[in-house]
Amino acid sequence: MGRIAVHEFVSLDGVFEDPRWTAPYGFTEGMGRAIGELTEASSAILLGRTTYQMFAPAWSERTAEDDPGAPFFNDSPKYVVSSTMSSADEWRNSTVLGAYDPEAVRKLKDEVDGGIYISGSGTLVRALLAEGLVDELHLLVYPVVLGSGAKLFPDGTGRTPLTLAAHEVFENGVLHLIYAPAS
């Protein structure tokens, strides 16, 4: 049975939109290791439409020489939750699951042997958390308040109890907080 592990870059005030704001902090060896562990433990990728449409052109032409993560992103089966897309032909190994349906995600978890990796995809992540379908939430929290932008958990998000499973601090001040569903 697959386990869903979500990875998000967020500011102290919860903004996760368009993570180009993370660039001034660099990407440390520890951050690479942490994200590498997530992808290495995963055998599939689940994305919302917006993130898929951002990732497809960014990753589909990359090679291992360009980025060590390219083989994972390009070779792994990718599943896209979207009510508006009918195909995902622009990025190999991609399948459109259709509109969000928690039962379809449960079925995917049952069929996937290994982890299911999610990055970004805020609308999808919020829905999965509400349904209790996220097994690990990995937040890389940057030491900056942005003041505006889409938040991972906007006002009106339902109560979702979580348990801090682990944490680490990277040399650039970024915190890696790993949450699991509260028991």
Backbone torsions as a table, in degrees:
resi	resn	phi	psi	omega
1	MET	NA	134.0	179.7
2	GLY	-74.9	150.9	176.0
3	ARG	-117.4	134.5	-179.9
4	ILE	-91.1	123.2	176.6
5	ALA	-119.9	121.7	-178.4
6	VAL	-102.5	140.1	177.3
7	HIS	-125.0	127.3	179.5
8	GLU	-137.3	141.9	167.5
9	PHE	-95.1	124.7	180.0
10	VAL	-136.0	150.4	173.5
11	SER	-84.4	172.5	178.3
12	LEU	-60.3	-29.8	178.3
13	ASP	-93.4	15.4	170.3
14	GLY	87.7	5.1	-179.6
15	VAL	-73.5	132.6	177.4
16	PHE	-125.6	-5.3	-176.8
17	GLU	-64.3	137.3	172.4
18	ASP	42.1	77.8	-171.2
19	PRO	-70.2	21.8	174.1
20	ARG	-61.5	-22.1	178.4
21	TRP	-65.7	-11.8	179.0
22	THR	-79.9	-16.7	-172.9
23	ALA	-53.2	-42.6	-178.6
24	PRO	-60.5	-18.3	-178.6
25	TYR	-89.4	-9.3	-179.0
26	GLY	71.8	179.3	179.3
27	PHE	-127.2	102.1	-172.1
28	THR	-76.7	165.0	176.2
29	GLU	-59.0	-40.5	179.1
30	GLY	-64.0	-39.0	177.7
31	MET	-65.0	-42.5	177.5
32	GLY	-61.1	-41.3	177.9
33	ARG	-62.9	-46.1	-177.4
34	ALA	-62.1	-47.0	179.9
35	ILE	-70.1	-36.3	176.1
36	GLY	-60.0	-39.7	177.8
37	GLU	-63.7	-37.8	177.6
38	LEU	-64.4	-47.7	-177.4
39	THR	-70.5	-37.2	179.1
40	GLU	-63.5	-29.9	179.3
41	ALA	-84.8	0.6	-175.4
42	SER	-111.5	146.7	177.0
43	SER	-120.6	3.0	178.0
44	ALA	-153.5	161.9	178.9
45	ILE	-124.6	135.4	176.7
46	LEU	-121.4	128.0	-176.4
47	LEU	-138.5	152.1	168.0
48	GLY	-80.2	167.2	-176.1
49	ARG	-58.2	-48.6	-176.0
50	THR	-60.8	-47.3	180.0
51	THR	-65.9	-41.3	176.9
52	TYR	-56.8	-46.6	-177.3
53	GLN	-68.6	-21.8	173.1
54	MET	-83.0	-39.9	-176.8
55	PHE	-72.9	-40.1	-173.6
56	ALA	-53.9	-52.9	179.9
57	PRO	-71.1	-28.2	-178.6
58	ALA	-74.0	-36.1	-174.3
59	TRP	-102.2	-29.6	-168.4
60	SER	-61.3	-25.2	179.9
61	GLU	-101.8	-5.3	-179.5
62	ARG	-75.4	148.9	176.4
63	THR	-117.1	172.3	177.2
64	ALA	-60.6	-30.4	177.8
65	GLU	-67.9	-33.1	178.2
66	ASP	-74.3	-40.8	-173.8
67	ASP	-158.6	128.3	-179.1
68	PRO	-63.9	-17.0	178.1
69	GLY	-83.1	-10.1	-175.2
70	ALA	-57.8	-44.2	179.6
71	PRO	-58.7	-41.4	178.3
72	PHE	-60.6	-51.6	-176.3
73	PHE	-66.5	-33.9	-177.3
74	ASN	-88.0	-33.7	-174.9
75	ASP	-90.8	-24.7	-178.4
76	SER	-71.4	148.0	172.0
77	PRO	-65.2	136.4	-179.3
78	LYS	-118.4	137.0	179.5
79	TYR	-122.0	130.6	-175.2
80	VAL	-115.9	125.6	174.4
81	VAL	-91.1	115.8	-178.3
82	SER	-159.8	135.5	175.0
83	SER	-92.3	-6.9	-176.3
84	THR	-112.0	-20.5	179.5
85	MET	-87.6	139.2	176.0
86	SER	-106.7	-20.5	176.9
87	SER	-147.4	163.0	179.3
88	ALA	-134.2	48.0	-173.9
89	ASP	-72.8	-16.8	-175.6
90	GLU	-73.4	-8.9	179.8
91	TRP	-138.9	117.7	-172.9
92	ARG	-57.2	153.1	178.8
93	ASN	64.8	29.8	-178.9
94	SER	-110.8	139.9	-179.6
95	THR	-133.4	134.9	174.8
96	VAL	-87.5	124.8	178.8
97	LEU	-84.6	-17.9	-175.2
98	GLY	99.9	-167.3	-179.9
99	ALA	-61.5	156.9	-179.0
100	TYR	-56.5	128.4	177.0
101	ASP	-145.2	111.3	-177.8
102	PRO	-58.2	-30.0	178.8
103	GLU	-68.1	-36.3	177.0
104	ALA	-65.7	-36.1	178.4
105	VAL	-70.6	-40.7	176.2
106	ARG	-59.7	-42.9	178.8
107	LYS	-62.6	-43.3	177.8
108	LEU	-60.1	-44.1	177.9
109	LYS	-59.1	-39.4	179.2
110	ASP	-67.1	-33.5	-175.1
111	GLU	-85.9	-26.5	-176.5
112	VAL	-85.3	129.6	176.0
113	ASP	-96.8	104.4	-177.0
114	GLY	118.4	-169.7	-176.5
115	GLY	-78.6	156.4	173.2
116	ILE	-118.8	118.0	-174.1
117	TYR	-95.7	134.8	174.1
118	ILE	-128.3	136.5	172.1
119	SER	-129.9	143.1	-178.1
120	GLY	63.1	-135.2	172.2
121	SER	56.9	47.8	-173.6
122	GLY	-54.6	-45.4	-179.8
123	THR	-61.5	-44.2	178.2
124	LEU	-63.8	-45.8	-178.1
125	VAL	-61.3	-43.6	178.7
126	ARG	-60.5	-42.6	179.3
127	ALA	-65.0	-42.6	179.9
128	LEU	-64.8	-40.6	177.1
129	LEU	-62.3	-43.2	179.5
130	ALA	-61.9	-31.4	-179.9
131	GLU	-88.5	-3.3	-178.4
132	GLY	73.4	27.2	-176.2
133	LEU	-97.7	-6.4	178.2
134	VAL	-90.7	127.6	179.7
135	ASP	-92.8	-32.4	178.0
136	GLU	-143.1	133.8	175.8
137	LEU	-116.6	111.2	-178.7
138	HIS	-101.3	109.0	178.2
139	LEU	-105.0	123.9	170.6
140	LEU	-100.2	104.0	-171.4
141	VAL	-97.2	119.4	-177.2
142	TYR	-91.7	144.3	-176.8
143	PRO	-79.7	63.9	180.0
144	VAL	-151.6	142.6	171.6
145	VAL	-104.7	120.9	-176.9
146	LEU	-89.9	-29.0	176.2
147	GLY	83.0	-19.3	176.9
148	SER	-158.4	162.3	-179.0
149	GLY	122.3	162.9	-180.0
150	ALA	-65.6	132.3	-179.4
151	LYS	-99.7	145.7	177.6
152	LEU	-59.4	-40.2	179.1
153	PHE	-123.7	85.2	-179.1
154	PRO	-71.6	167.1	175.0
155	ASP	-52.0	138.9	179.8
156	GLY	96.6	-8.6	177.1
157	THR	-64.5	135.4	-179.5
158	GLY	-67.3	158.0	178.8
159	ARG	-63.0	130.2	-179.3
160	THR	-137.5	95.5	-179.9
161	PRO	-69.0	134.2	179.3
162	LEU	-131.1	161.8	176.7
163	THR	-120.3	132.0	176.2
164	LEU	-71.7	114.9	-177.4
165	ALA	-92.1	-31.8	-179.6
166	ALA	-167.3	165.0	176.7
167	HIS	-157.7	156.5	173.5
168	GLU	-154.0	157.8	179.5
169	VAL	-118.1	130.2	177.7
170	PHE	-93.5	159.2	-174.3
171	GLU	-63.3	-14.5	178.0
172	ASN	-93.0	7.5	178.5
173	GLY	89.8	-1.3	178.5
174	VAL	-78.4	134.7	176.1
175	LEU	-97.4	137.7	172.8
176	HIS	-107.9	106.9	-179.3
177	LEU	-107.4	126.1	-179.7
178	ILE	-112.7	118.3	179.9
179	TYR	-112.0	149.8	174.7
180	ALA	-126.7	162.5	176.3
181	PRO	-58.0	141.2	177.2
182	ALA	-68.7	141.3	-179.6
183	SER	-80.2	NA	NA
